[in-house]
Amino acid sequence: MARPWWSYRERVTTRPPLSMRIRPQIWVALDYLLAACCALLVYVVLFRPHGPYQLHTTGWYAHAWLLPLLAVWVSAPVAVRRQYPLAALAVTMAGCAAILAVGGEISRGPFLPLALVLFRVAVACPGRTALAGLAGSLLLMVIQAVALHVNGNGAGNAIAASLVLVLCWLAGYMTRQRRAYRARLQQQVAAAAVTEERLRIARELHDVVAHSLTVVAVQAGFAEYVFDRQPEQARSALAAIQTVTREALADMQRMLGALRRGGPGDAGQDAALAPAAGLADLDRLVAGTAGAGVRVQICQQGQVRAIPAGVDLSAFRIVQEALTNVVKHSGADSCQVSIDYADDGLAVEITDQGGENGRAAAGLAAGPGHGIAGMAERVSLCGGDFTAAPLPGRGFRVAARFPLPGGDR
């Protein structure tokens, strides 16, 4: 069921920085003070006893109470215009109509609280509703101008007051549009941050789980094959499975711990978390890959130096994913990993020559997997270049280059 018009509240959730710094109670007090000032101004300017514009009242006592009552009538809605903009506009317009009915001019004071309420209506209400409020306010000015013209006094200040009302309405409408744009921008930024975090988690899970499960699958198949004839080798394969699963579990726990420490009270837990994987852990990675039947040769060039943690992790994950592809898809029994520490960048290259019965690791890129795409995303986030393509004849090559701050050789 639609809400009644008098209960319509402002739906713009974003506030300007000043509104967030000042307490709501202070804003309420300021609104009531502004309403009192408007009432005093309307009474002094329009209804002062010896002023040029006198109300045509009857009875010796009417002048004493009717003038202050009308001043309060048109000004009181200013105090509640933030909570009930449409109701405030309706009451203010009714008060202005009453002033016109008794012979007064709303262009000599009452248009000020009308402009304030109209500004709030343009900020809080939808476009058609706000436009209807403006039209009603201008209609009152037209009625005043016609009444003055009939009495031979001309249009008076109706045109100038109408221009003020239009300007206030336009200012409120622009404020609403700006707040709506800021809200949409904040939503887009939040959605982009959520998407980026989901992709990061997906990459980490894929790299950790895919490599570990690949090695486990190969070792389990080998253990089953030699279980009866060579129990010692089967036992070694099971030990390798235990080692790989333990390391994968440690990686998962570290990643989950990093995800949980986002709260303000978790800042002190960083020291308790194990460091993220990096190129220093390549020996452990090579040992697991060798257990899966692929020998890995590491070739390092340049002077090894400290590199940013994000680049170090990305380079390690790329090597890990490339070795996983070699084990799963290439059929090769060996591959080469080259790491080049240059002055301005870090280059990582993984190549294999394929196998007699295997297919190139590029099959992962053409299939439903996400390995190649994940590696490209990692390098792109670090501002580097990435290539993955089959070698001429047979084999596959994965290469990534990360920009680094210059260092002393």
N, C-alpha and C positions, 0 to 999 in steps of 0.2 A: 504494500500500500504506500502511495506517495505521501511524503510528509507535508503538513500544511505550510503555507507560505510564510507564516509568522515564525516558524521554527527553523527556517533555513539558516544554516550557519556557514561560515566561511570554510571552504573545502581545500583551500590552498595550504598545503602542509609545510612548505618551505617558508622560512622567515628571513628577513634581512639580518645581517650580523648584529645590528643594534638591538633588534627585538629579542635576540637570544641572550644578549648580555644583560638586559634589564628584566627584573622580576615581573611576573604578570600582575602582581598586586600594585606595583608602581604604575603600570600602564592603566589600570582601572582608575586609580586616583587621578592620573593626568586627564583621562577622558571626562571624569566628573568635573574637574576644574575647568576644562575647556568648555563644557556645556554651561557652567555657571557664567563664564566670561561671555559666551555668546548671548545668553539671556540678558545680561547687563547691557551689552552693546546694542542689542535689538531694542531694549526699552529706552535707552538714552537717545539713540539715533532716530528711531521712528516714533516712539511714543512719549517723548518728553512733553511736559504739559504746555510749554510755550513754543513748541517747535512749529515749523511751517505746515506740517502734515498732522492734522487732528482727526481722530476717528469720529464719525457721525453717530454718537451714542445718544441714547435718551435716558432721562432720569438723572437727578443730581448726583447719585451715588455710583453710577455705572463706570465713570472714568476712574474711580479709585481702585476698582478690583479687576476690570476687564483688561486693561493694558498690561499689567504684570502677568496676568494669566496667559494672555496670548504670547508674551515673550517667553515664558517658561514652556508653553506648549510647543513652539517651533524649535526650542533649543534643547529640551530634555533628551530627545532621541540621540543627540550627539554622544551622550554618555554610554549608550548601549549599541552604537552602530557597529562595533566589531563583532558582537555576539549575534545580533539580529539585524542585519543590514536592510533587508526588505521591509521588516516591520518598522524600523526607524524611518525609512524613506516614506512609508505610507502615513505615519503620524505627522511627520514634518510637512508633507504636502497637504494634509488635511488642515494643519495649522495655518499654512500660507493661504489656502482657500478661504479659511475663516477671516483672515486679515483682509483679503480682497472683498469679502462680503460686507464688512463693516466700513469699507471705504479707505483702507490703508494701502500702502505700496510695499510689496515684498522686495523691490529693488533697492530699498534704502535700509537694509539691515537683515531681514529674514532670509535673504538669498545666501548669506554666509553659512548658517547651519545647514541649509539645503545643499550647498556645494560640498560641505564636508561629508554629509551622509551620502551624497551622490558619488563621491570619490570612492567611498567604501563599498558601495553597491557595484561599481565597475570593477573593483578588485576582487570581490568575493563571489559574484554571481556570474552565471553563464552569459554569453554574448547577447542573446535575444532578451533575456530578462533585464540586463543592464541597459540595453538600448531602449526598452520600454520605459524604464525609470527616467532616462534622459528625455524621452518624448513627453512624458507626463509633466516634468519640470518645465520644459520649454512651453508647453501648453498653458501653464499658469502665467508665464511671462507674456504670452500672446494675449491672454484674457486681460491682464493688467494694462497692456498697451492699448487695446481696443477701448477699455473703459475710460482711460485718460483721454484718448482721442475724442470720444463721444462728449466728454465734459469740456472739450476745448483746450486741454492742457498739453496736447501733443503726446508723443510716445514716452516721454520721460526717460528714465534710465533703463528701460526694459531691454534695449539692444545690448548695452554694455554688460548688464547683469547676465543676459543670456550667453554672451561670449565667455564670461567667467565660468558659468555652469558647464559649457561645452569643453573648455580647457581642463577643468577639474575632472570631468568624465574621461577625457582622453588620457590624462595622467594616470587615472586609476586603471584604465584598460591596458595601457602600456606596462604598468606595474604587474598586472595579472599575467600578461604574456611573458614578461621577463621571468617571473617566478615559475611559470609552467615550463619555460625553456630550461631553467636551472634544474628543475626537478627531473625533466627528461634526461638532461645531461648526466646528472648524478646516477640515474637508473642505468644509463648506458655504461658509465664507468664501472658501476658495481657488477653489471652483467659481464663486461669484458674481464674484470678481475676474477670472477667466478669461473668463467670459461678457461682463462689462462691457468688457473690453479687446477682445474680438472684435467687439462692436458698435461700439466707437469706431473700430477699424481699418476696419470695413465702411463706416461713415459717411464716413470720410475718403476711402477709395478711390472710393466712389460719387460724392461731390461733385467730386473732382478729375477722375476719368475721364469721368463723364457730361457735365459741362460742356464739357470739351475735345473729346471725340469728337463732341458735337453740333455745335459750331462747325466742326470739321474736316469733318463730313459735309455741312453746308450749303455751306461754301466749296468743297469738292471738286465738289459737284453744280453749283454756279454756274460753276466753272472749266471743267467739261466742256461746259456748255451754250454758253459764249461762246468756247470755245477757237479755233474756226475764224474766227468773224466779228470778235471783239474780243480779240485776243491780249494787249493791254495789261491789260485787266481780268482776263483769266485769269491773267496773271503776278502781278497784285496779290493775287488770291485764293490763289495758291500761296504767296506771301510771308506772307500772313496765316496759312495753315496751318502754315508753318514756325515763326512766332512763337508760335502757340498750343501746338504740340507741344513747343517748347523750354520754355515756361513750365510745362506739365504735367509734363515730365520733371524740372524743378527741384523742383516740389512733391513729386513722388514720391521723389526723392532725399532731400529734407529729412525727409519722413515716415519713410522707412526708416532714416535716420540716428538719428532720435529713438527708434525701436524698438530699435536696436542698442545704445544707450548705457545700458542698464539695469544693466550690471555695475558692481562697485565700482571697477574700474580705469578706467572711462570718464567719471568725473565731470569731468575736465578738458577733455572734448571739447565741452562746451556752447557755449563761445565760438566754436568753429569752425563751428557749425551756423548756417545762415541763419535769421533770425527767421521765425516763422510768419506766415501771411497774416493780414490784418486790414482794417478799414475804410479804412485809408490806401491800400490797393491797389485801391480801387473804380474808379479811372480806368483801370487796366489791364484790369479785368473789363469795364468799359463799352466799351472799344475793341474787345475781342474780340467782344462781343455785337453791336456795330454792324457789324462785319465779316460777321456772319451775317444781316444785314438787319433788325435790330431796333434802333431808336433808343431810348436810355435817358436819361431826364431825372432828375437827382439834386437833391433838395431837402433841405437841412439846416436844422434849427432848434435853437436853443440854442447855448451855448458849447461848442465842441469841447474835450474834455479827455481826459486819459489814463484808460483803463478797463482792468480786469483782462484779461490775455491770453486767458483762456478765453472770456470774453464777447466780446472783439474777434474771435476766430477764429470763434465760433459765429455771430455776426451776419454776418460776411463769407460764411460757408458758406450761410447761409439766403438771402442775396441772390443768391449764385451759383446755388443750386439753383432758386430762383424764376425767375431769368432763363433758366435752361436749360429750364424748363417752358414759358416764354413762347415760346422759339424752337421747341421741339418740338411743342407742342400747341395754342397759342392761335390761331396764324395772324395775330396782331397785328403791326403794323410799328413800334409804339412802346409804351413802358411808363414808369412813373414809380416812382422809389425815394425814399422819404421816411425821413429819419433825424432823430430828435428826442432831443437830449441834455437830459433833464430833471434836476431836482435829485436825484431818488431813483431814476432808472431810465433805460434806453436803449430807445427804441421804434423799430422798423424795420417799414416797410410797403412792399409791392410790389404795384402794381395795373396791370392792363392792360384794354383795352376789347374784346379779342377781335378776330377778323377775319371777313370775309365767308364764307370757306370753311374756317375753322379751328374748332376746338372748344375749350372751356374747359380751362385747365390742370388743372382738377380731374379730368380723365380719368386723370391719373397716379395719383391717390389711389384711383380705382375699379379700376384695372388692376393688373397684376402688379408694378408698380414699387415702389420703396422711398423715393422722394424725400420725400413728405409725412410718412411715418412717421419718417424720419431727422431732418427738421427739428423735428418735435414732440419727439423724444428729446433733441435738443440743447438746446432751450429748457427742457425739464423738468429736465435735469441742472444747469442754471444757476439753477433755482428761479423761472423766469419763466412767462409765459402765451403761448399760441400759438393762432392761429386761421387756417384756410384754407378759404375757401368761395367759390362763384360770386357775382358781383355781380348785382343785379337786371337782368334783360334779357340782358346779354352782358358777358363779361369775368370776371376772377378777381381775388381779393384774398388776399394772404398778409401776416399781421401777427404780430409777435413783440415782447414787452416783457420786458426783462431788469432785474432789480433791481440797483441800484448804490449804493455808499456815497455819502452826500450830499456835494456839492461847492459851492464858492463860485461864484455866478453873476457 
